[in-house]
Amino acid sequence: MAWWDKLGQGIRVQRATYQLAVTAGLAMFSVAGGRVLLTAIVGEITEIVNALCNVSLQANPTVATATTTVLCAPLNVNGYTVGNAVTITGVPTDAMIPAANGSALPMMTLPLMIPIGDIEIVSSAAPGTGQIQWTLWYKPLDDAGYVVAA
């Protein structure tokens, strides 16, 4: 058994709160040193979203020949209040999972291999208000692989 198998969900990394704005891809986390296995990612609403804003996640490798990979389909987070949380299933064609305030939230059913590069948020609009704090868990696939908040 490898040492990373003893980590449970893996190593936790939290990013500072992100103010929702129009962006085709804003780096939230950076993968460096080698590939990692993304086991969970959760965004918690820290300021209410007051207008239409579709949000999704993507992996943007630094290798020039690689292409950006969608990690989930967009979800409209309009009306989400403080304490609501969102996550992904691990199936890139599935929309981000919404959660009702105070309810249990299912975690990823399929982990994702993420190459060296960035995990980015994509937002369709600047709703005026709305902030999300993101936390992810990962396991290194390569000995030197790690994740830091961008």
N, C-alpha and C positions, 0 to 999 in steps of 0.2 A: 504494500500500500504506500502510495506517495504521500509526502507531508501535506500537500494541499487537500488531499481527501479527508483530512482531519479537521478542516476549517469550517465545516457546516456550510452555511450560505457563502462563506468566504470573508474577504477583507472588506470593511466598510469605508466608503469615502463620501463625505458630504460637501456639497457646493454651497456657496453663499446664495442668498435669494436672488432669483432672476426676475426682472421687471419685463412683463410681456410687451413685445414690440414687433413690428414687421421685420422678419429676417428670413433669409433663405437657408441659413445655417449658422448658428452661433455656438462656438465650442463651449461645452459645459464641463467635460472631462477630457483629459488627454491620456492616451495609452502610450507607454514608452517601454523601451527595452525588449519587448517581445509581445507575443499574442497573449490575450487573457480570455477567460470564459466569464461572460456576464451572466450572473445567476439571478439578479434582481435589481430593479430600479423603481424608485417610488418618488413621485412629486407631490408635495403637500402645499395646498393653497395657503398662502400667508397673508394675502390681501385679495378681497373679493374681485372677481372678474365681472365687469359691468356691460360687456358688449360682445358680439360675435368674435370669436378668436379660435381658429382651428390650430391645434398643436399636435406635432408629431416629433419623432426622434429618428436620427440617422447616424450611421457610422461613416466617417470620412477618412479613409486611409491616406497616409502620407506618400505611399508608393505611387509614382507618377503614372504607372500603367493601370492602377486599380481604379475602380469606380465607387462612388458613394452608394451605400446600401441602406435602404429604408428599413428601420427596425419595427415600425408599426404604421398603420394607417391613421390619418388625422382624427382628432376628436374635438368637437366644439366645447370649450370649457366655460362658455357664457353662463353666468348665474351661479357658478361654483363659489361657495363661501369658505371662509377661514376654517381650516381643519379638514376640508374635503381632500381626498388623495386620489391620485391616478397612478397606473402602472401599465405594463405591457405583458402579453402572454408569452412572447418569444417567437410567435408566428408573424413574420413581417406583413402579411396581408390582413391581419386582425387589427381593428381599431384599438387605440389606447383604452384601457378599462376605466370607466368612471366609477366613482363610489359615492354613496349617499353619506352625509355627515354622520360620523359616529359608527358607521357600519364596518363589518369585516371586509377586508380587501384580499382577493386571491392574488397570489404571487405568480411569477413566471412558471409556466409548465415546461418550457423548453429553453435551456440556456443557449446563449449565442456566442460564437467565437468572434472576437473583435481583434482586428489587426492593429498594428502601430498606427496611430492617428488620433482623431478626435471623435467623441460622441457629442453630437450636436442636437440642439432643439431648432425646430422649424415652426415659425408662427405666421399665420396668414394676415394678422391685423394687429394694430396697436389699440387695444380696447379702452385706453384712458386710465384704467386701473387694472390691477391684477398682477400678483407676484406668486411665484412657485419656488419652493426650496426642494432641490433634488438630492437624493441619497442613492448610491448604488453599492452593490456587493459584487465581488469578483474573485476568481481564482486564477493564478498565473498558469498559463499553458506552457510557456517557455520559462526557464529558470530566472531570467532577468526581467520578465514582464511585470509591469505595475501600472496603476492608475492614480492620477492626481486630479484635483479640481482645477479647471482652467481659469 
